Amino acid sequence: MQAAGRYKWILFGSLALLLASVFAAHAEPLPLPSVNIGVGTASKPGDVAVTIQIFLLLTVLSLAPGLLIMTTAFTRIVVVLSFLRTAMGTQQAPSNQIVLALAMFLTFFIMSPVWQQINREAYQPWKAQQISQEIALDRAVKPVRKFMLSQTREKDLALFVSLSKLPRPKNADDIPTVTIIPAFMISELRTAFQIGFLIYIPFIVVDMVVASVLMSMGMMMLPPVMISLPFKILLFVLVDGWGLVIESLVKSFG
């Protein structure tokens, strides 16, 4: 029986090899794509312009995360959400990925009017070849500058104007964008810390009450944080904490 089974497998293998050789003989070779990257001589000026545009586009895409953080509402939102998680004492809940994703989509929601204006007044006319690239860039920067200036304190703006040693600007249009961006970030951090302080207060009250109760009961060896954490979570859920925090963040940019 074992010999019969061995012969059966040998016959099956021989038949499989025969079929494979037949199909290989009649099958056409599978074409594989190839990519060639090289430096050649441009035949017309338009080729050079397209190459420079692609290079600039790649440079802008590499700087996109920094631009998202520096010129939008992302900084304030992510700092406030980090303060909220620390005040609750939930360690890594919600996780960093969830905090960053929530901050990113809230940023998209808050900045959508600015980006729609850029699309309407700068990108679409440039795409339709109605305006030049320089005019499109100038129109695209104006809504972003207006948003940053509306959220920047005059004191922070005056600080960076004095540090840059520029002449006193007559109006906001005379202030360079590179001076507005750091002033905007400092103002955003200050506002985020103010909101974070207000978020901390109710949770600190809960911690103090729990610690006082434990001390009065003589349970000083029991960590108050372990007992106060469920009460802080319950308080946050009962008052609809996520809705209040998100609503306050969105309205703070009004």
Backbone as CSV, one residue per row, in Angstrom:
resi,resn,N_x,N_y,N_z,CA_x,CA_y,CA_z,C_x,C_y,C_z
1,MET,0.819,-1.207,0.000,0.000,0.000,0.000,0.860,1.267,0.000
2,GLN,1.964,1.225,0.772,2.822,2.399,0.810,3.492,2.648,-0.528
3,ALA,3.870,1.492,-1.209,4.508,1.656,-2.518,3.533,2.218,-3.538
4,ALA,2.261,1.769,-3.468,1.257,2.297,-4.390,1.026,3.777,-4.173
5,GLY,0.978,4.192,-2.898,0.801,5.611,-2.615,1.966,6.444,-3.088
6,ARG,3.211,5.863,-2.968,4.394,6.595,-3.420,4.367,6.784,-4.932
7,TYR,4.002,5.713,-5.663,3.918,5.816,-7.118,2.846,6.813,-7.571
8,LYS,1.748,6.870,-6.804,0.686,7.814,-7.153,1.186,9.247,-7.059
9,TRP,1.942,9.566,-6.006,2.445,10.939,-5.856,3.499,11.267,-6.913
10,ILE,4.303,10.223,-7.305,5.302,10.457,-8.349,4.617,10.743,-9.683
11,LEU,3.560,9.981,-9.982,2.813,10.212,-11.215,2.143,11.584,-11.227
12,PHE,1.589,11.997,-10.089,0.944,13.315,-9.986,1.955,14.446,-10.171
13,GLY,3.126,14.285,-9.584,4.156,15.313,-9.746,4.655,15.413,-11.163
14,SER,4.813,14.257,-11.836,5.264,14.285,-13.231,4.237,14.970,-14.123
15,LEU,2.950,14.685,-13.890,1.901,15.322,-14.679,1.884,16.839,-14.455
16,ALA,2.083,17.279,-13.207,2.109,18.718,-12.915,3.265,19.399,-13.610
17,LEU,4.446,18.758,-13.619,5.598,19.346,-14.306,5.371,19.418,-15.804
18,LEU,4.712,18.389,-16.374,4.426,18.391,-17.804,3.485,19.523,-18.188
19,LEU,2.421,19.717,-17.383,1.477,20.806,-17.657,2.144,22.169,-17.516
20,ALA,3.000,22.311,-16.503,3.689,23.593,-16.303,4.600,23.905,-17.475
21,SER,5.296,22.895,-18.006,6.185,23.143,-19.140,5.412,23.503,-20.393
22,VAL,4.217,22.876,-20.586,3.398,23.201,-21.753,2.895,24.639,-21.701
23,PHE,2.358,25.046,-20.512,1.866,26.424,-20.364,2.998,27.435,-20.483
24,ALA,4.166,27.086,-19.971,5.302,28.011,-20.054,5.759,28.199,-21.483
25,ALA,5.605,27.138,-22.298,6.041,27.236,-23.697,5.122,28.113,-24.522
26,HIS,3.814,28.092,-24.194,2.843,28.839,-24.995,2.481,30.211,-24.392
27,ALA,2.804,30.428,-23.134,2.431,31.700,-22.488,3.345,32.822,-22.943
28,GLU,2.778,34.024,-23.066,3.555,35.194,-23.434,4.229,35.773,-22.192
29,PRO,5.403,36.332,-22.336,6.075,36.927,-21.170,5.282,38.112,-20.618
30,LEU,5.229,38.197,-19.297,4.475,39.260,-18.628,5.249,40.565,-18.707
31,PRO,4.685,41.613,-19.292,5.412,42.892,-19.372,5.516,43.556,-18.006
32,LEU,6.696,44.020,-17.663,6.941,44.681,-16.388,7.208,46.161,-16.638
33,PRO,6.592,47.026,-15.827,6.829,48.475,-16.016,8.218,48.861,-15.556
34,SER,8.750,49.878,-16.176,10.068,50.400,-15.813,9.981,51.904,-15.639
35,VAL,10.787,52.436,-14.716,10.818,53.862,-14.416,12.238,54.354,-14.631
36,ASN,12.393,55.381,-15.433,13.703,55.947,-15.723,13.774,57.362,-15.184
37,ILE,14.801,57.632,-14.404,15.030,58.965,-13.844,16.391,59.431,-14.320
38,GLY,16.422,60.555,-14.974,17.691,61.038,-15.487,17.679,62.541,-15.685
39,VAL,18.821,63.075,-15.999,18.991,64.504,-16.258,19.358,64.660,-17.717
40,GLY,18.506,65.380,-18.435,18.746,65.581,-19.852,18.692,67.047,-20.218
41,THR,18.806,67.307,-21.501,18.771,68.672,-22.010,17.336,69.042,-22.362
42,ALA,16.874,70.185,-21.847,15.516,70.638,-22.131,15.438,71.155,-23.555
43,SER,14.382,70.749,-24.246,14.211,71.169,-25.638,13.502,72.506,-25.755
44,LYS,12.771,72.900,-24.714,12.061,74.173,-24.738,11.970,74.737,-23.329
45,PRO,11.780,76.052,-23.169,11.744,76.647,-21.827,10.619,76.107,-20.946
46,GLY,9.531,75.648,-21.546,8.429,75.134,-20.743,8.816,73.913,-19.942
47,ASP,9.741,73.090,-20.466,10.180,71.912,-19.718,10.888,72.309,-18.432
48,VAL,11.705,73.352,-18.482,12.401,73.832,-17.290,11.397,74.378,-16.270
49,ALA,10.400,75.121,-16.751,9.405,75.693,-15.842,8.619,74.595,-15.133
50,VAL,8.241,73.544,-15.850,7.502,72.437,-15.233,8.367,71.733,-14.194
51,THR,9.638,71.538,-14.497,10.544,70.890,-13.551,10.689,71.703,-12.273
52,ILE,10.818,73.017,-12.414,10.929,73.880,-11.233,9.642,73.856,-10.427
53,GLN,8.500,73.846,-11.084,7.221,73.788,-10.375,7.083,72.490,-9.597
54,ILE,7.506,71.370,-10.189,7.445,70.092,-9.471,8.363,70.116,-8.255
55,PHE,9.558,70.685,-8.407,10.491,70.788,-7.289,9.913,71.647,-6.163
56,LEU,9.326,72.780,-6.528,8.714,73.648,-5.520,7.519,72.966,-4.857
57,LEU,6.735,72.210,-5.619,5.599,71.501,-5.053,6.053,70.467,-4.027
58,LEU,7.103,69.721,-4.343,7.631,68.742,-3.391,8.162,69.426,-2.138
59,THR,8.783,70.592,-2.306,9.275,71.335,-1.142,8.129,71.791,-0.247
60,VAL,7.041,72.294,-0.854,5.882,72.737,-0.090,5.231,71.565,0.644
61,LEU,5.145,70.407,-0.029,4.545,69.235,0.614,5.373,68.772,1.806
62,SER,6.692,68.892,1.728,7.531,68.513,2.874,7.370,69.478,4.040
63,LEU,7.008,70.727,3.743,6.805,71.718,4.801,5.349,71.816,5.239
64,ALA,4.457,71.028,4.630,3.029,71.124,4.938,2.711,70.877,6.407
65,PRO,3.297,69.846,7.067,2.987,69.671,8.506,3.355,70.882,9.348
66,GLY,4.522,71.486,9.049,4.905,72.681,9.797,3.970,73.848,9.543
67,LEU,3.547,74.031,8.292,2.602,75.099,7.973,1.262,74.865,8.641
68,LEU,0.828,73.597,8.707,-0.434,73.280,9.374,-0.378,73.638,10.848
69,ILE,0.760,73.419,11.479,0.893,73.699,12.907,1.046,75.197,13.154
70,MET,1.812,75.874,12.297,2.187,77.264,12.577,1.122,78.280,12.201
71,THR,0.326,78.012,11.181,-0.556,79.042,10.643,-2.036,78.733,10.788
72,THR,-2.383,77.694,11.543,-3.790,77.310,11.697,-4.130,77.198,13.177
73,ALA,-5.347,76.684,13.436,-5.826,76.538,14.808,-5.313,75.273,15.474
74,PHE,-4.443,74.526,14.829,-4.015,73.223,15.341,-3.306,73.341,16.679
75,THR,-2.439,74.346,16.835,-1.637,74.466,18.058,-2.520,74.601,19.290
76,ARG,-3.482,75.518,19.248,-4.348,75.732,20.405,-5.149,74.480,20.738
77,ILE,-5.682,73.829,19.710,-6.548,72.676,19.936,-5.779,71.525,20.554
78,VAL,-4.614,71.186,20.008,-3.883,70.033,20.496,-3.340,70.276,21.906
79,VAL,-2.958,71.507,22.225,-2.475,71.800,23.577,-3.612,71.693,24.590
80,VAL,-4.790,72.212,24.253,-5.935,72.136,25.158,-6.346,70.679,25.389
81,LEU,-6.380,69.882,24.334,-6.743,68.469,24.487,-5.706,67.721,25.326
82,SER,-4.451,68.088,25.210,-3.416,67.470,26.046,-3.605,67.861,27.507
83,PHE,-3.934,69.137,27.760,-4.232,69.571,29.131,-5.425,68.811,29.701
84,LEU,-6.439,68.608,28.889,-7.639,67.901,29.343,-7.313,66.474,29.761
85,ARG,-6.535,65.785,28.959,-6.173,64.406,29.301,-5.321,64.343,30.564
86,THR,-4.409,65.301,30.720,-3.577,65.320,31.918,-4.389,65.661,33.159
87,ALA,-5.338,66.602,33.032,-6.155,66.989,34.183,-7.040,65.843,34.652
88,MET,-7.551,65.059,33.729,-8.373,63.918,34.107,-7.545,62.798,34.709
89,GLY,-6.258,62.736,34.378,-5.402,61.691,34.922,-5.647,60.331,34.310
90,THR,-6.087,60.294,33.056,-6.392,59.007,32.410,-5.191,58.422,31.678
91,GLN,-4.003,58.910,31.966,-2.766,58.429,31.354,-2.829,58.557,29.831
92,GLN,-2.997,57.455,29.124,-2.965,57.454,27.657,-4.348,57.244,27.041
93,ALA,-5.389,57.636,27.737,-6.754,57.526,27.196,-7.380,58.921,27.176
94,PRO,-7.734,59.438,26.007,-7.525,58.876,24.667,-6.060,58.910,24.248
95,SER,-5.707,58.042,23.312,-4.316,57.907,22.889,-3.870,59.131,22.089
96,ASN,-2.562,59.199,21.876,-2.013,60.335,21.123,-2.573,60.387,19.702
97,GLN,-2.779,59.219,19.089,-3.315,59.206,17.726,-4.713,59.799,17.682
98,ILE,-5.534,59.487,18.685,-6.895,60.024,18.707,-6.876,61.531,18.959
99,VAL,-6.025,61.980,19.864,-5.925,63.415,20.153,-5.478,64.183,18.920
100,LEU,-4.459,63.670,18.226,-3.968,64.348,17.026,-5.007,64.327,15.902
101,ALA,-5.703,63.194,15.749,-6.725,63.120,14.697,-7.879,64.078,14.992
102,LEU,-8.326,64.141,16.246,-9.398,65.062,16.608,-8.965,66.509,16.392
103,ALA,-7.741,66.833,16.801,-7.231,68.192,16.601,-7.133,68.530,15.115
104,MET,-6.732,67.559,14.304,-6.589,67.813,12.869,-7.937,68.094,12.213
105,PHE,-8.954,67.271,12.525,-10.250,67.471,11.887,-10.961,68.705,12.438
106,LEU,-10.751,69.049,13.698,-11.278,70.313,14.209,-10.605,71.499,13.514
107,THR,-9.318,71.347,13.219,-8.612,72.390,12.478,-9.205,72.560,11.086
108,PHE,-9.494,71.439,10.408,-10.132,71.518,9.094,-11.488,72.224,9.184
109,PHE,-12.233,71.921,10.247,-13.562,72.517,10.408,-13.462,74.026,10.636
110,ILE,-12.528,74.440,11.484,-12.394,75.860,11.814,-11.802,76.650,10.655
111,MET,-10.854,76.044,9.945,-10.158,76.754,8.878,-10.859,76.638,7.531
112,SER,-11.958,75.917,7.453,-12.627,75.737,6.161,-13.051,77.056,5.502
113,PRO,-13.576,78.068,6.236,-13.889,79.334,5.546,-12.667,79.998,4.922
114,VAL,-11.522,79.912,5.605,-10.295,80.507,5.066,-9.857,79.767,3.820
115,TRP,-9.877,78.443,3.868,-9.440,77.661,2.713,-10.420,77.774,1.550
116,GLN,-11.694,77.915,1.832,-12.659,78.130,0.754,-12.419,79.468,0.068
117,GLN,-12.071,80.482,0.841,-11.762,81.784,0.244,-10.507,81.701,-0.618
118,ILE,-9.502,80.967,-0.149,-8.286,80.786,-0.955,-8.606,80.055,-2.249
119,ASN,-9.434,79.031,-2.162,-9.812,78.273,-3.356,-10.604,79.134,-4.334
120,ARG,-11.477,79.997,-3.808,-12.352,80.807,-4.663,-11.604,81.975,-5.295
121,GLU,-10.729,82.612,-4.527,-10.112,83.837,-5.007,-8.708,83.641,-5.591
122,ALA,-8.056,82.527,-5.261,-6.681,82.342,-5.722,-6.523,81.098,-6.597
123,TYR,-6.925,79.939,-6.077,-6.621,78.699,-6.808,-7.440,78.550,-8.083
124,GLN,-8.756,78.765,-7.997,-9.599,78.578,-9.181,-9.258,79.560,-10.299
125,PRO,-9.065,80.867,-10.015,-8.628,81.759,-11.112,-7.272,81.371,-11.699
126,TRP,-6.342,80.925,-10.824,-5.037,80.504,-11.343,-5.168,79.236,-12.178
127,LYS,-6.028,78.311,-11.747,-6.247,77.080,-12.505,-6.863,77.377,-13.868
128,ALA,-7.746,78.371,-13.903,-8.362,78.767,-15.172,-7.470,79.694,-15.995
129,GLN,-6.218,79.941,-15.514,-5.242,80.782,-16.209,-5.743,82.217,-16.383
130,GLN,-6.516,82.679,-15.389,-6.988,84.057,-15.407,-6.014,84.998,-14.722
131,ILE,-5.203,84.479,-13.792,-4.218,85.280,-13.077,-2.897,84.533,-13.082
132,SER,-1.826,85.259,-12.811,-0.500,84.646,-12.778,-0.264,83.956,-11.437
133,GLN,0.833,83.211,-11.364,1.155,82.495,-10.136,1.488,83.451,-9.001
134,GLU,2.158,84.557,-9.296,2.500,85.531,-8.249,1.248,86.156,-7.649
135,ILE,0.285,86.516,-8.504,-0.956,87.100,-7.996,-1.738,86.066,-7.186
136,ALA,-1.727,84.806,-7.628,-2.429,83.755,-6.892,-1.827,83.558,-5.500
137,LEU,-0.501,83.558,-5.406,0.142,83.416,-4.101,-0.175,84.591,-3.187
138,ASP,-0.189,85.795,-3.766,-0.513,86.977,-2.967,-1.949,86.913,-2.449
139,ARG,-2.880,86.467,-3.289,-4.268,86.336,-2.841,-4.432,85.209,-1.826
140,ALA,-3.643,84.148,-1.951,-3.762,83.022,-1.027,-3.236,83.369,0.363
141,VAL,-2.244,84.236,0.436,-1.653,84.575,1.729,-2.560,85.509,2.527
142,LYS,-3.311,86.353,1.842,-4.104,87.365,2.546,-5.123,86.790,3.527
143,PRO,-5.934,85.773,3.177,-6.877,85.217,4.173,-6.175,84.585,5.376
144,VAL,-5.026,83.946,5.131,-4.280,83.344,6.238,-3.726,84.418,7.160
145,ARG,-3.189,85.487,6.592,-2.695,86.598,7.408,-3.828,87.229,8.219
146,LYS,-4.993,87.377,7.589,-6.134,87.958,8.293,-6.557,87.084,9.468
147,PHE,-6.558,85.773,9.280,-6.910,84.867,10.370,-5.889,84.955,11.503
148,MET,-4.612,84.942,11.163,-3.586,84.995,12.209,-3.619,86.321,12.958
149,LEU,-3.800,87.418,12.242,-3.839,88.715,12.904,-5.046,88.845,13.830
150,SER,-6.173,88.196,13.462,-7.352,88.266,14.324,-7.165,87.503,15.627
151,GLN,-6.223,86.557,15.675,-5.984,85.761,16.871,-4.700,86.144,17.599
152,THR,-3.994,87.147,17.112,-2.704,87.527,17.684,-2.853,88.763,18.554
153,ARG,-2.244,88.721,19.726,-2.265,89.894,20.612,-1.338,90.976,20.064
154,GLU,-1.722,92.212,20.285,-0.876,93.317,19.834,0.477,93.316,20.555
155,LYS,0.472,92.890,21.814,1.723,92.863,22.576,2.703,91.865,21.968
156,ASP,2.229,90.683,21.589,3.109,89.693,20.965,3.571,90.161,19.595
157,LEU,2.688,90.798,18.856,3.063,91.307,17.542,4.112,92.415,17.664
158,ALA,3.913,93.303,18.642,4.893,94.372,18.849,6.238,93.815,19.292
159,LEU,6.223,92.710,20.049,7.479,92.103,20.490,8.317,91.648,19.304
160,PHE,7.714,90.942,18.356,8.484,90.422,17.231,8.817,91.514,16.224
161,VAL,7.990,92.548,16.141,8.351,93.678,15.287,9.589,94.375,15.835
162,SER,9.658,94.524,17.157,10.834,95.158,17.762,12.059,94.255,17.670
163,LEU,11.871,92.931,17.811,13.008,92.018,17.696,13.560,91.964,16.280
164,SER,12.690,92.127,15.296,13.154,92.131,13.904,13.816,93.440,13.506
165,LYS,13.717,94.461,14.374,14.327,95.770,14.143,13.822,96.411,12.849
166,LEU,12.544,96.209,12.603,11.921,96.829,11.439,11.367,98.199,11.814
167,PRO,11.221,99.092,10.851,10.572,100.377,11.157,9.123,100.161,11.575
168,ARG,8.601,101.070,12.349,7.244,100.935,12.858,6.254,100.854,11.688
169,PRO,5.493,99.747,11.602,4.565,99.615,10.456,3.385,100.565,10.597
170,LYS,2.924,101.071,9.459,1.786,101.973,9.462,0.466,101.231,9.639
171,ASN,0.390,100.034,9.091,-0.811,99.217,9.216,-0.408,97.749,9.171
172,ALA,-1.406,96.859,9.222,-1.118,95.420,9.253,-0.500,94.926,7.959
173,ASP,-0.774,95.607,6.838,-0.220,95.162,5.561,1.286,95.340,5.490
174,ASP,1.841,96.233,6.324,3.284,96.459,6.309,4.057,95.440,7.139
175,ILE,3.376,94.590,7.890,4.049,93.608,8.741,4.364,92.371,7.909
176,PRO,5.605,91.923,7.873,5.934,90.714,7.091,5.263,89.474,7.685
177,THR,5.005,88.515,6.820,4.365,87.279,7.266,5.265,86.497,8.220
178,VAL,6.580,86.540,7.992,7.502,85.822,8.877,7.516,86.424,10.272
179,THR,7.053,87.637,10.434,6.932,88.249,11.760,5.590,87.911,12.393
180,ILE,4.559,87.760,11.584,3.234,87.443,12.118,3.178,86.017,12.649
181,ILE,3.838,85.075,11.968,3.710,83.656,12.331,4.199,83.375,13.754
182,PRO,5.415,83.770,14.168,5.811,83.493,15.560,4.961,84.224,16.581
183,ALA,4.521,85.456,16.267,3.633,86.169,17.188,2.303,85.438,17.335
184,PHE,1.807,84.905,16.233,0.563,84.128,16.274,0.721,82.881,17.123
185,MET,1.853,82.175,17.003,2.069,80.961,17.774,2.171,81.253,19.266
186,ILE,2.848,82.339,19.617,2.946,82.711,21.041,1.560,83.037,21.599
187,SER,0.762,83.749,20.851,-0.594,84.075,21.296,-1.440,82.817,21.427
188,GLU,-1.288,81.878,20.499,-2.034,80.626,20.570,-1.656,79.824,21.808
189,LEU,-0.374,79.773,22.125,0.058,79.049,23.321,-0.484,79.707,24.590
190,ARG,-0.489,81.032,24.618,-1.017,81.737,25.790,-2.506,81.447,25.964
191,THR,-3.267,81.514,24.888,-4.699,81.225,24.966,-4.949,79.776,25.366
192,ALA,-4.152,78.847,24.813,-4.318,77.428,25.157,-4.026,77.185,26.629
193,PHE,-3.035,77.841,27.184,-2.729,77.672,28.611,-3.831,78.275,29.477
194,GLN,-4.429,79.372,29.049,-5.552,79.938,29.801,-6.732,78.967,29.833
195,ILE,-7.061,78.383,28.689,-8.154,77.406,28.650,-7.795,76.177,29.475
196,GLY,-6.531,75.751,29.406,-6.101,74.602,30.195,-6.217,74.848,31.686
197,PHE,-5.928,76.076,32.135,-6.087,76.410,33.555,-7.546,76.276,33.990
198,LEU,-8.459,76.758,33.162,-9.884,76.649,33.493,-10.344,75.192,33.494
199,ILE,-9.761,74.369,32.643,-10.122,72.955,32.618,-9.633,72.254,33.881
200,TYR,-8.488,72.657,34.391,-7.909,71.992,35.553,-8.730,72.206,36.820
201,ILE,-9.399,73.359,36.955,-10.027,73.732,38.226,-11.028,72.689,38.736
202,PRO,-12.030,72.259,37.952,-12.988,71.280,38.510,-12.347,69.957,38.883
203,PHE,-11.350,69.525,38.137,-10.705,68.255,38.462,-9.852,68.374,39.727
204,ILE,-9.237,69.537,39.936,-8.483,69.744,41.173,-9.420,69.739,42.374
205,VAL,-10.620,70.317,42.228,-11.599,70.307,43.314,-11.986,68.873,43.681
206,VAL,-12.199,68.042,42.688,-12.533,66.637,42.948,-11.390,65.947,43.676
207,ASP,-10.147,66.193,43.243,-8.991,65.586,43.910,-8.897,66.034,45.368
208,MET,-9.142,67.322,45.631,-9.057,67.832,46.994,-10.153,67.229,47.873
209,VAL,-11.354,67.107,47.341,-12.454,66.527,48.128,-12.167,65.071,48.458
210,VAL,-11.708,64.316,47.474,-11.401,62.903,47.713,-10.255,62.760,48.709
211,ALA,-9.212,63.581,48.570,-8.091,63.509,49.505,-8.530,63.863,50.926
212,SER,-9.404,64.861,51.078,-9.884,65.235,52.415,-10.708,64.114,53.037
213,VAL,-11.556,63.473,52.241,-12.368,62.371,52.761,-11.496,61.198,53.185
214,LEU,-10.494,60.878,52.394,-9.613,59.773,52.743,-8.820,60.064,54.008
215,MET,-8.355,61.304,54.169,-7.619,61.664,55.383,-8.518,61.626,56.606
216,SER,-9.759,62.071,56.479,-10.680,62.034,57.619,-11.035,60.607,58.016
217,MET,-10.977,59.677,57.048,-11.249,58.269,57.341,-9.994,57.517,57.764
218,GLY,-8.860,58.208,57.808,-7.627,57.571,58.227,-7.004,56.678,57.170
219,MET,-7.429,56.808,55.937,-6.910,55.966,54.853,-5.845,56.739,54.082
220,MET,-4.790,57.105,54.786,-3.752,57.927,54.169,-2.834,57.124,53.260
221,MET,-2.797,55.825,53.389,-1.940,55.002,52.542,-2.569,54.731,51.176
222,LEU,-3.852,54.995,51.024,-4.523,54.772,49.750,-4.327,55.984,48.847
223,PRO,-3.806,55.794,47.626,-3.573,56.942,46.722,-4.889,57.633,46.365
224,PRO,-5.002,58.947,46.597,-6.252,59.647,46.248,-6.566,59.613,44.758
225,VAL,-5.512,59.554,43.914,-5.746,59.558,42.468,-6.534,58.319,42.046
226,MET,-6.271,57.204,42.672,-6.969,55.970,42.322,-8.464,56.067,42.613
227,ILE,-8.826,56.780,43.666,-10.241,56.918,44.030,-10.903,58.048,43.255
228,SER,-10.165,59.130,42.994,-10.769,60.296,42.347,-10.963,60.105,40.850
229,LEU,-10.197,59.220,40.223,-10.294,59.044,38.780,-11.696,58.644,38.323
230,PRO,-12.354,57.637,38.935,-13.725,57.332,38.487,-14.694,58.489,38.669
231,PHE,-14.520,59.270,39.745,-15.412,60.408,39.965,-15.169,61.509,38.936
232,LYS,-13.927,61.717,38.549,-13.639,62.727,37.526,-14.208,62.306,36.169
233,ILE,-14.078,61.034,35.853,-14.666,60.546,34.595,-16.186,60.680,34.630
234,LEU,-16.794,60.321,35.775,-18.248,60.438,35.899,-18.692,61.892,35.786
235,LEU,-17.981,62.805,36.445,-18.309,64.232,36.351,-18.182,64.728,34.922
236,PHE,-17.126,64.319,34.233,-16.899,64.764,32.859,-18.000,64.270,31.931
237,VAL,-18.461,63.048,32.146,-19.513,62.492,31.290,-20.855,63.151,31.591
238,LEU,-21.152,63.388,32.886,-22.452,63.951,33.254,-22.640,65.367,32.720
239,VAL,-21.588,66.151,32.695,-21.704,67.536,32.221,-21.472,67.644,30.712
240,ASP,-21.360,66.493,30.018,-21.075,66.483,28.578,-19.788,67.250,28.298
241,GLY,-18.714,66.772,28.936,-17.445,67.488,28.878,-16.880,67.649,27.489
242,TRP,-16.973,66.603,26.653,-16.422,66.723,25.310,-17.140,67.796,24.507
243,GLY,-18.451,67.833,24.639,-19.201,68.866,23.926,-18.849,70.262,24.392
244,LEU,-18.689,70.438,25.715,-18.346,71.756,26.244,-16.952,72.193,25.800
245,VAL,-15.991,71.268,25.853,-14.624,71.629,25.480,-14.546,71.965,23.990
246,ILE,-15.145,71.132,23.149,-15.085,71.378,21.706,-15.819,72.667,21.354
247,GLU,-16.965,72.900,21.977,-17.725,74.122,21.710,-16.910,75.356,22.117
248,SER,-16.262,75.279,23.272,-15.459,76.415,23.725,-14.263,76.656,22.796
249,LEU,-13.653,75.578,22.325,-12.524,75.734,21.412,-12.946,76.385,20.108
250,VAL,-14.040,75.906,19.534,-14.490,76.453,18.245,-14.903,77.909,18.405
251,LYS,-15.633,78.227,19.472,-16.083,79.600,19.678,-14.921,80.538,20.036
252,SER,-13.833,80.014,20.561,-12.704,80.876,20.904,-12.041,81.466,19.666
253,PHE,-12.314,80.912,18.486,-11.750,81.458,17.251,-12.708,82.407,16.546
254,GLY,-13.860,82.661,17.179,-14.849,83.530,16.548,-14.458,84.994,16.560
